[in-house]
């Protein structure tokens, strides 16, 4: 077993839910900033797809790290991607955010098709950073890489 994968398994179990995101995508970075602001309990940890932990988690769950078109959330050995990942994360914030679960009444193929259009065009529509998202020193403990 790859050392990065074994570290990821330990990290994701030890630290709670892990969100794997595209660290150079401007939209994805905004998503992380949003979560840092509204996840008041500090429930979520983050791993950029470009880092060792993020790559290992993507591979572990059958996603291609060289073609990262999906958001991945791993919690307690379970994984969610695409719109299911977004719903899982927002509902996990608690309070009024739980209402987002209503989105699940829409058929998953429809939801995920819309998500894929956004994912394929995210750099063109929202921009791309030269380097991965860099947390502040106060936020650094919530990032695996």
Secondary structure, 3 states (H helix, E strand, C coil): CCHHHHHHHHHHHHHCCEEEECCCEHHHHHHHHHHHHHCCCCCCEEEECCCHHHHHHHHHCCCCCCCCCCCEEEECCEEEEHHHHHHHHHHHCCHHHHHHHHHHHCCHHHHHHHHHHHHHHHHHHHCECCCCCCCCCCCHHHECC
